[in-house]
Amino acid sequence: MTQEYSKCLESTAKIREVYTGSPQLGIILGTGLGGFADGVKDALKIPYAEIPNFPRSTVSGHSGRFVIGSINGVETIIMQGRVHLYEGYSPAEVIRPIRVMKLLGISALLLTNAAGGINPDFKPSDLMRITDHIGLAPNPLTGANTEFGTRFPDCTGIYNGVLSEAVEKAAKKLKIPIKHGVYLQTPGPSFETPAEIRFFGRIGADAVGMSTAAEAIAARHAGLDVAGISLISNYAAGLSDSPLSHEEVGVTADSASVKFIALLNETLMSFRPKRSGAEKS
C-alpha cells in the first residue's frame, strides 16, 4: 500500500465516524461560489481541519469544509472551498479530497470555478460549460497511482458524460445562456500576462484559471463522470483596461450567484448517478 493511498484511507475513516451515508455526487465550488452550499438543508458540515492528512483552504472565498446532504434527491458531498498548488500544496495533496470522495462512494464530480475570459465572445458573468482543458500545471498522477486507477488514463472526452448532459438540459430548461469552451489551468498565483493570454488564445483556450484541470484528471483516473462549469469573472489580462484582482473575481461571482445556484439545482433535478461500488472505509 502506497503512502498516499494510506493517507486517503485515514481521511475516509475519520469522515465515516460522523457520516454513514451513501454519497452519489461530489461538487467542488470555486472562488465566490460557496453560497450554493449554504442552501443545503440539514447539512452535515465537516471542516477540513478536522480530517487527518487533509489540506486546508487559505484563500478568501473558500470556507474550507465539506457540506454533505441531499439536494433534489441526490446525496451530495460539496467541497465549500478547494485548495490550490499556489497555496504550497503538492499535486497529490490538491487532488486528495477527490480521492477521498471516491472512497466514500461518489460516482460523479461537478467542478466549478471562476475564470478569466479569453474568447472575445465571452463577458463577465457568463457561464461556460467546459468541453476540454489544457493543463499547464504539474500532472497530479505523477508517482505511484495504480491503487486509484489505471497507470495511463485516457483523457479523451473527460467532460462528455451524463453529468454534462444534465448541465445542458438544465440550462435549456431555465433558459440560461451557456457558453462552451476549453479551460486552461496555470499554477498561479500571479495573474497571466497579456502576452501569455494571446498565446493561450492561439492554442485554443477560451478561459483561464488556477484550478480544475488537475482535478478533472484525478477524477477521470478514478473512474468518475466529470462535468465542469466556469463562471467568467473578468476579462483576461490585456483584454480590458481594468487591472486584475482577486476582489473583482469575488464581486462578479456574487452578482451571478442566483443564476449559478439555479443552474446547479436544476442539474441535480435531472441527474441520477449510478452507484460506484466504491470501498466504504
Secondary structure as GFF3:
##gff-version 3
##sequence-region A 1 281
A	DSSP	alpha_helix	3	16	.	.	.	ID=ss1
A	DSSP	beta_strand	25	29	.	.	.	ID=ss2
A	DSSP	alpha_helix	35	38	.	.	.	ID=ss3
A	DSSP	beta_strand	44	47	.	.	.	ID=ss4
A	DSSP	three_ten_helix	48	50	.	.	.	ID=ss5
A	DSSP	beta_strand	65	71	.	.	.	ID=ss6
A	DSSP	beta_strand	74	80	.	.	.	ID=ss7
A	DSSP	three_ten_helix	85	87	.	.	.	ID=ss8
A	DSSP	alpha_helix	91	104	.	.	.	ID=ss9
A	DSSP	beta_strand	108	117	.	.	.	ID=ss10
A	DSSP	beta_strand	127	135	.	.	.	ID=ss11
A	DSSP	alpha_helix	162	174	.	.	.	ID=ss12
A	DSSP	beta_strand	179	185	.	.	.	ID=ss13
A	DSSP	alpha_helix	194	202	.	.	.	ID=ss14
A	DSSP	beta_strand	207	209	.	.	.	ID=ss15
A	DSSP	alpha_helix	213	221	.	.	.	ID=ss16
A	DSSP	beta_strand	225	235	.	.	.	ID=ss17
A	DSSP	alpha_helix	246	255	.	.	.	ID=ss18
A	DSSP	alpha_helix	257	270	.	.	.	ID=ss19
###
